[in-house]
Amino acid sequence: MALKAVHVSDVPNLDQVPENASVALYSSCFPKGVEVGRSAFKAPKFLVIGHRGNGMNKLQSSDRRTKAVKENTILSFNAAAKFGVDFIEFDVQVTKDGFPIIFHDNFILSEENGYVYEKRVTDLSLAEFLGYGPQNEYDKVGKPLLRKTIDGKILMWNVERDDKLCTLEEALERVEPKLGFNIELKFDDYIVYEKDYLMTVIQSILQNVFKYAHDRPIIFSTFQPDAALLVRKMQGTYPVFFLTDGGTEIYYDVRRNSLEGAVDLCLEGGLQGIVSEVKAIFRNPGALSTIKDSKLSLLTYGQLNNVAEAVYLQHLMGIDGVIVDFVEEITGAVNHLIEPATEIIEEDEEASSEGSQLQLDTKPQFSQRELSFLLKLIPQLIQQ
């Protein structure tokens, strides 16, 4: 399926709902205060988005939070909802028989008779995919799930609270309906996809969304530049964001290698925003002005987003939201730092005896000069 790049200008405008979708779904799919337009997306507040639900799994980590709940599952999504996140982010691929499923990795690993084997997720049928891991039927045992770490180690995919693999349809139907979905269209970085394949995959995903999303807030995002342009061209209901490492990683497709390239792509295709590795923004804070001047929204992802102070600084910078792994901790910190936060102290003994209390604002305060200094300092601090 990989030989030539997509020329989006050759694709007809498919800005319409599939025939079997309700016309009502073309009304605003966002709550009051969220504006969606051809080149603008305005969230009503600073967004906290749960990465793969309640956070991604890191099997080699000693931090229990990274192995508390199986990522990209209904259990993880609803766990995140309990902590008051605005959206969850998850990865969608399409099986060989045309079903959108939720799974991050390009390959799925298992073990049989002492041998480890892997299969490309998109080469599986839906039934084959759902045959891995926990099963609903008490008398049925799924194939064991393993996972390869970044450094190449293969580990059993063990977590404290496990759950079965799921489809996009199941998530749309079974997850808290007020919780927004940031649906990442997942493609292999090392494949150049043909136009017809990309369109088929996107159409399968859109059919699920139009049929089952109802009034749920939806954002599409993808690292694949041509897929981003196509999903924007194939529908006009939901905003599309381009995912980028912002130059922290280098790819063959130059559109992926800088924040400037991301801005150009968004303006070319009428996309609504960018999701950037947070390090790229901290290393080049001046790019934020270009993004905002282009009327694009900006979300970030990355390990620094699990640090409350880094999240608060982004709020001060005017960034629209963050994708985080430590959902409980960061939502709590955001509520404390960004929402009105107070602590109660006693004025004096007399006031205390009368039950009087004094409230003091405990939010950190930065002058514009201090914020400017921090933005100049941070790029030096995080250079590797």
Order of alpha helices (4+ residues) and beta strands (2+ residues): beta-beta-beta-alpha-beta-beta-beta-beta-alpha-beta-beta-beta-alpha-beta-alpha-beta-alpha-beta-alpha-beta-alpha-alpha-beta-alpha-beta-alpha-beta-alpha-beta-alpha
